[in-house]
Amino acid sequence: MDGKDMISVKEYIESRLDDTTKLFETKVDALDKATVLKVDALDKATILASQQMEKRLEGMNEFRESLRDQNATFVRKDEYDTKHEALEKTFNVRVSALELSKAELQGKANQSSVNMSVFFAATGLLISLLSLTVAIVHYTMK
């Protein structure tokens, strides 16, 4: 080996250090670019997610508003209970009146049946007496 081919340890270390520094800088630059790309993608994804969330919230607000409008048409429980109680009382009074009327009609129907039976019994009795009278008169005349 001659002296020209030989390099000093210092030169060798500096050469290796320069190569390592360049490699490190290349890798750092690549990581930096990748990081910038990832941050940009993350920003875009965040913006899209935010827009989607806004749409969802608008839909939820519309739904909430429709529920509020619908709720305004419902009857409150205390109102319903009060009116239902009054309606129940009216209903019970009317049912009682109908039951009484039905009982009266049945009583009248039964009374008319009794009257009809008395009429037919009296008619039958009269016919019997008349027949007996005719038979007696006919027997005495003979």
C-alpha positions as CSV (number, residue, x, y, z in Angstrom):
1,M,0.0,0.0,0.0
2,D,1.3,3.3,-0.9
3,G,0.6,6.6,0.9
4,K,-1.7,7.9,-1.8
5,D,-4.3,5.2,-1.2
6,M,-4.3,5.7,2.4
7,I,-6.5,8.3,4.0
8,S,-6.2,9.4,7.5
9,V,-8.6,8.3,10.2
10,K,-9.8,11.9,10.5
11,E,-10.7,12.1,6.8
12,Y,-12.3,8.7,7.0
13,I,-14.5,9.7,10.0
14,E,-15.3,13.1,8.4
15,S,-16.3,11.3,5.1
16,R,-18.4,8.8,7.0
17,L,-19.9,11.6,9.0
18,D,-20.7,13.6,5.9
19,D,-22.4,10.6,4.3
20,T,-24.4,9.9,7.5
21,T,-25.4,13.5,7.7
22,K,-26.5,13.6,4.1
23,L,-28.5,10.3,4.6
24,F,-29.9,11.7,7.8
25,E,-30.9,15.0,6.1
26,T,-32.5,13.1,3.2
27,K,-34.5,10.9,5.6
28,V,-35.5,14.0,7.7
29,D,-36.6,15.8,4.6
30,A,-38.7,12.7,3.5
31,L,-40.2,12.4,7.0
32,D,-40.9,16.2,7.0
33,K,-42.7,15.9,3.6
34,A,-44.6,12.8,4.8
35,T,-45.6,14.7,8.0
36,V,-46.7,17.7,6.0
37,L,-48.8,15.4,3.8
38,K,-50.3,13.6,6.8
39,V,-51.1,16.9,8.5
40,D,-52.8,18.2,5.3
41,A,-54.8,15.0,5.0
42,L,-55.7,15.2,8.7
43,D,-56.8,18.9,8.2
44,K,-58.9,17.9,5.2
45,A,-60.4,15.0,7.1
46,T,-61.1,17.3,10.1
47,I,-62.9,19.8,7.8
48,L,-65.0,17.0,6.2
49,A,-65.9,15.6,9.6
50,S,-66.8,19.0,10.8
51,Q,-69.0,19.6,7.7
52,Q,-70.7,16.2,8.2
53,M,-71.2,17.0,11.9
54,E,-72.8,20.3,11.0
55,K,-75.2,18.5,8.6
56,R,-76.1,16.0,11.3
57,L,-76.6,18.7,13.9
58,E,-78.9,20.6,11.4
59,G,-80.9,17.4,10.9
60,M,-81.1,16.9,14.6
61,N,-82.2,20.5,15.1
62,E,-84.9,20.1,12.5
63,F,-86.0,16.9,14.2
64,R,-86.0,18.6,17.6
65,E,-88.1,21.5,16.1
66,S,-90.6,19.1,14.6
67,L,-90.9,17.3,18.0
68,R,-91.4,20.6,19.6
69,D,-94.2,21.5,17.1
70,Q,-95.7,18.1,17.6
71,N,-95.6,18.4,21.3
72,A,-97.5,21.6,21.1
73,T,-100.5,19.7,19.7
74,F,-100.6,17.1,22.5
75,V,-103.0,17.4,25.4
76,R,-101.4,17.9,28.8
77,K,-102.2,15.1,31.3
78,D,-103.8,17.3,33.9
79,E,-106.1,18.8,31.2
80,Y,-106.9,15.3,29.9
81,D,-107.6,14.0,33.4
82,T,-109.9,16.9,34.2
83,K,-111.9,16.7,31.0
84,H,-112.0,12.9,31.1
85,E,-113.4,12.9,34.6
86,A,-116.1,15.3,33.6
87,L,-116.9,13.2,30.6
88,E,-117.0,10.1,32.7
89,K,-119.5,11.7,35.1
90,T,-121.7,12.8,32.2
91,F,-121.5,9.3,30.8
92,N,-122.4,7.7,34.1
93,V,-125.4,10.0,34.5
94,R,-126.6,9.2,31.0
95,V,-126.1,5.5,31.4
96,S,-128.1,5.6,34.7
97,A,-130.9,7.5,32.9
98,L,-130.9,4.9,30.1
99,E,-131.0,2.0,32.6
100,L,-133.9,3.7,34.5
101,S,-135.8,4.3,31.2
102,K,-135.2,0.7,30.2
103,A,-136.5,-0.5,33.6
104,E,-139.6,1.7,33.3
105,L,-140.3,0.4,29.8
106,Q,-139.9,-3.2,31.0
107,G,-142.2,-2.4,33.9
108,K,-144.8,-0.9,31.5
109,A,-144.5,-3.9,29.2
110,N,-145.0,-6.3,32.1
111,Q,-148.0,-4.2,33.3
112,S,-149.5,-4.3,29.8
113,S,-149.0,-8.0,29.7
114,V,-150.8,-8.3,33.1
115,N,-153.6,-6.0,31.8
116,M,-154.0,-8.1,28.7
117,S,-154.1,-11.3,30.8
118,V,-156.8,-9.9,33.1
119,F,-158.8,-8.8,30.0
120,F,-158.7,-12.3,28.5
121,A,-159.4,-13.9,31.8
122,A,-162.4,-11.6,32.3
123,T,-163.6,-12.3,28.7
124,G,-163.2,-16.0,29.2
125,L,-165.1,-15.8,32.5
126,L,-167.9,-13.8,30.8
127,I,-168.1,-16.3,28.0
128,S,-168.3,-19.1,30.5
129,L,-171.0,-17.4,32.5
130,L,-172.9,-16.7,29.3
131,S,-172.6,-20.3,28.2
132,L,-173.7,-21.5,31.6
133,T,-176.7,-19.1,31.5
134,V,-177.6,-20.3,28.0
135,A,-177.3,-23.9,29.1
136,I,-179.5,-23.3,32.2
137,V,-182.1,-21.5,30.2
138,H,-182.1,-24.1,27.6
139,Y,-182.4,-26.9,30.2
140,T,-185.2,-25.2,32.0
141,M,-187.1,-24.7,28.8
142,K,-187.1,-28.2,27.9
